[in-house]
Amino acid sequence: MKKNMGSIDRIVRVLLAIIISILFFTNVVSGTLGVFLLVIGGVFLATSFINFCPLYSILGINSCPVKK
């Protein structure tokens, strides 16, 4: 897998995953929506650690800086 995520994108995804987790575990968001958001947060966290987003690959997006 070729990296296609830059550092700012990774930081935003980790922060969103943390916010979603806090909202879920403090019962601000619950039920089916809460579980769905928790799964999305897990995907954000996983993709930020592996520096690869399959959706970016499909759409042809690359936020990783070009190496010279």
N, C-alpha and C positions, 0 to 999 in steps of 0.2 A: 504494500500500500504506500503510495506516494503522499507525503504530507500536503495538505491543502488548507490548513488553518494557521492563521497568524497568532501572535501572542495576545493581542487585544481581544480577538475573537474567543480565545481560550479562557481568558480572565472573565469575560462577560458570561460565558456559559457556566463557569464554576460558581460565580456569584448568583446567577439565576437558579442553579441547582440548590444552593444553600438557602436562598430565600423561599423556594418552593418547599423544601424540607421543613423549614421553621414553620411555615404556614400550616403544613399538614400536621406536624406533631404538636402544635399548640391548638389544634382543632378549629382554626380559622376557616380552613377549607377541609371538608370531609365528604364522605360518601364516594360515589362513583367519580365525581369530578376530582376529588382529592387523590384517589388512587391513580387516575389518569395523569394528573399533573406530577405525581411522584414518579411515575414511569418515565415521563418526559424529562424530568430532572435527572433521573438515572442515565438516560441516553445522553443528555448534555454533559454529564460528568464523565461518562465513558469516552465520548468522542473528544473531549478536551484532553484527556490523558493520552490517547493514542494519536492525537494530532491529525485525525482523518475523519471527515464527515461524508458518508455515502451520498447524502442528498446534494452536497456541493459537487461531488463527482458527476452525478447525473445531470445537474444543471450547468456544469462547466465553470463553477465559481472557484476561485483560488484566492484566499486572503493571506496566504503565506508570502513573505517578501521574496523577491527574486534574488538569487545569489549570483554575484558577479565573479 
